[in-house]
Amino acid sequence: MDIQEAIIIYGTLSQETRLRVFRLLVKAGPQGLPAGALSDALDTPHNTMSFHLKHLLHAGVVTSRKEGRSVIYAANFDVVRDLIGFMVKDCCSAEFANIREDKKKGCSIIELADCY
C-alpha cells in the first residue's frame, strides 16, 4: 500500500456514518450484511446509506455481492490488513510496534508495546 491509497481510505473512514458502517461490517465478518440491515441498524435512510456505501466501495474497504434481490456488503479484510501493516511498518518504531508472521497459524500478528 502506498501513501495515496492510505489517504483515500482514511479520508473515507473519517466520516461518522461510514466509520460506523465499516465497524458493523468488520463485526459481521466475511459473510457481511445486506444494505437494508445496515440502514436499519444505523437508523439511516436507504438512499443516504447507498451514498456512503458507494464511498466505501470506491475506497476499497468494502466489497459487495448480489444474493437474490439483496446486495450484501462485507469488510475487505485484505485491504484492512494492508492498511494496518502500512501504518505499523512505515509509521512506528520497532520498539513500539512489530508485525511478525505466525507460520503455524498462517497469519500476521501485530505486537504493540505497552511501555514507553
C-alpha positions as a Markdown table, in Angstrom:
| # | Residue | x | y | z |
|---|---|---|---|---|
| 1 | Met | 0.0 | 0.0 | 0.0 |
| 2 | Asp | 1.2 | 3.5 | -0.7 |
| 3 | Ile | 0.5 | 6.8 | 1.0 |
| 4 | Gln | -2.1 | 7.9 | -1.6 |
| 5 | Glu | -4.1 | 4.7 | -1.1 |
| 6 | Ala | -3.9 | 5.2 | 2.7 |
| 7 | Ile | -5.1 | 8.8 | 2.4 |
| 8 | Ile | -8.1 | 7.8 | 0.4 |
| 9 | Ile | -9.1 | 5.1 | 2.9 |
| 10 | Tyr | -8.6 | 7.4 | 5.9 |
| 11 | Gly | -10.5 | 10.1 | 4.2 |
| 12 | Thr | -13.4 | 7.8 | 3.6 |
| 13 | Leu | -13.4 | 6.5 | 7.1 |
| 14 | Ser | -13.2 | 9.9 | 8.6 |
| 15 | Gln | -16.9 | 10.4 | 8.2 |
| 16 | Glu | -19.1 | 9.2 | 11.1 |
| 17 | Thr | -21.7 | 7.2 | 9.2 |
| 18 | Arg | -19.1 | 5.5 | 7.0 |
| 19 | Leu | -16.9 | 4.6 | 10.0 |
| 20 | Arg | -20.0 | 3.1 | 11.8 |
| 21 | Val | -20.9 | 1.1 | 8.7 |
| 22 | Phe | -17.4 | -0.2 | 8.4 |
| 23 | Arg | -17.3 | -1.2 | 12.1 |
| 24 | Leu | -20.5 | -3.1 | 11.7 |
| 25 | Leu | -19.2 | -4.9 | 8.7 |
| 26 | Val | -16.0 | -5.9 | 10.5 |
| 27 | Lys | -18.1 | -7.3 | 13.3 |
| 28 | Ala | -20.3 | -9.2 | 10.8 |
| 29 | Gly | -17.2 | -10.9 | 9.3 |
| 30 | Pro | -16.7 | -12.2 | 5.8 |
| 31 | Gln | -20.4 | -13.1 | 5.3 |
| 32 | Gly | -21.3 | -9.4 | 5.5 |
| 33 | Leu | -24.7 | -7.7 | 5.8 |
| 34 | Pro | -27.4 | -6.6 | 3.4 |
| 35 | Ala | -27.6 | -2.9 | 2.7 |
| 36 | Gly | -31.1 | -2.8 | 4.3 |
| 37 | Ala | -29.8 | -4.3 | 7.5 |
| 38 | Leu | -27.1 | -1.6 | 7.7 |
| 39 | Ser | -29.6 | 1.1 | 7.1 |
| 40 | Asp | -31.9 | -0.3 | 9.8 |
| 41 | Ala | -29.0 | -0.8 | 12.3 |
| 42 | Leu | -27.8 | 2.8 | 12.0 |
| 43 | Asp | -31.3 | 4.3 | 11.5 |
| 44 | Thr | -30.1 | 5.8 | 8.2 |
| 45 | Pro | -32.4 | 6.3 | 5.2 |
| 46 | His | -31.7 | 3.8 | 2.4 |
| 47 | Asn | -30.6 | 6.5 | -0.1 |
| 48 | Thr | -28.2 | 8.0 | 2.4 |
| 49 | Met | -26.8 | 4.6 | 3.1 |
| 50 | Ser | -26.3 | 3.9 | -0.6 |
| 51 | Phe | -24.3 | 7.1 | -0.9 |
| 52 | His | -22.0 | 6.1 | 2.0 |
| 53 | Leu | -21.6 | 2.5 | 0.7 |
| 54 | Lys | -20.6 | 3.8 | -2.7 |
| 55 | His | -17.7 | 5.8 | -1.0 |
| 56 | Leu | -16.6 | 2.7 | 1.0 |
| 57 | Leu | -16.6 | 0.6 | -2.2 |
| 58 | His | -14.6 | 3.3 | -4.1 |
| 59 | Ala | -12.0 | 3.3 | -1.3 |
| 60 | Gly | -11.8 | -0.5 | -1.5 |
| 61 | Val | -12.5 | -1.1 | 2.2 |
| 62 | Val | -15.8 | -3.0 | 1.5 |
| 63 | Thr | -16.9 | -5.4 | -1.2 |
| 64 | Ser | -20.4 | -6.1 | -2.5 |
| 65 | Arg | -22.1 | -9.1 | -4.0 |
| 66 | Lys | -25.6 | -9.9 | -5.1 |
| 67 | Glu | -27.7 | -12.5 | -3.4 |
| 68 | Gly | -31.1 | -12.7 | -4.9 |
| 69 | Arg | -32.6 | -9.3 | -4.7 |
| 70 | Ser | -30.2 | -8.1 | -2.0 |
| 71 | Val | -26.8 | -6.5 | -2.2 |
| 72 | Ile | -24.5 | -7.9 | 0.6 |
| 73 | Tyr | -21.6 | -5.7 | 1.8 |
| 74 | Ala | -18.6 | -7.0 | 3.6 |
| 75 | Ala | -15.4 | -5.5 | 5.0 |
| 76 | Asn | -12.5 | -6.1 | 2.7 |
| 77 | Phe | -10.1 | -7.6 | 5.2 |
| 78 | Asp | -7.2 | -7.8 | 2.8 |
| 79 | Val | -7.2 | -4.0 | 2.4 |
| 80 | Val | -7.7 | -3.5 | 6.1 |
| 81 | Arg | -4.7 | -5.8 | 6.8 |
| 82 | Asp | -2.6 | -3.9 | 4.3 |
| 83 | Leu | -3.6 | -0.6 | 5.8 |
| 84 | Ile | -2.7 | -1.7 | 9.3 |
| 85 | Gly | 0.6 | -3.2 | 8.0 |
| 86 | Phe | 1.4 | 0.1 | 6.2 |
| 87 | Met | 0.9 | 2.1 | 9.5 |
| 88 | Val | 2.9 | -0.3 | 11.6 |
| 89 | Lys | 5.7 | -0.7 | 9.0 |
| 90 | Asp | 6.1 | 2.9 | 8.0 |
| 91 | Cys | 4.9 | 4.9 | 11.0 |
| 92 | Cys | 6.0 | 3.1 | 14.1 |
| 93 | Ser | 9.4 | 2.4 | 15.6 |
| 94 | Ala | 10.1 | -1.3 | 16.1 |
| 95 | Glu | 10.3 | -0.7 | 19.8 |
| 96 | Phe | 6.6 | 0.3 | 19.9 |
| 97 | Ala | 5.1 | -2.0 | 17.2 |
| 98 | Asn | 6.1 | -5.1 | 15.4 |
| 99 | Ile | 4.5 | -7.3 | 12.7 |
| 100 | Arg | 5.5 | -10.9 | 12.7 |
| 101 | Glu | 4.3 | -13.9 | 10.7 |
| 102 | Asp | 2.9 | -16.9 | 12.5 |
| 103 | Lys | 3.6 | -19.6 | 10.0 |
| 104 | Lys | 1.8 | -22.2 | 12.2 |
| 105 | Lys | -1.5 | -20.3 | 12.1 |
| 106 | Gly | -0.8 | -18.7 | 8.7 |
| 107 | Cys | -1.4 | -15.1 | 9.8 |
| 108 | Ser | 0.3 | -11.9 | 10.7 |
| 109 | Ile | 0.5 | -10.8 | 14.3 |
| 110 | Ile | 0.8 | -7.2 | 15.4 |
| 111 | Glu | 2.5 | -6.7 | 18.7 |
| 112 | Leu | 2.2 | -3.3 | 20.4 |
| 113 | Ala | 4.4 | -2.3 | 23.2 |
| 114 | Asp | 2.6 | -1.1 | 26.3 |
| 115 | Cys | 5.6 | 0.7 | 27.8 |
| 116 | Tyr | 7.5 | 3.9 | 26.9 |
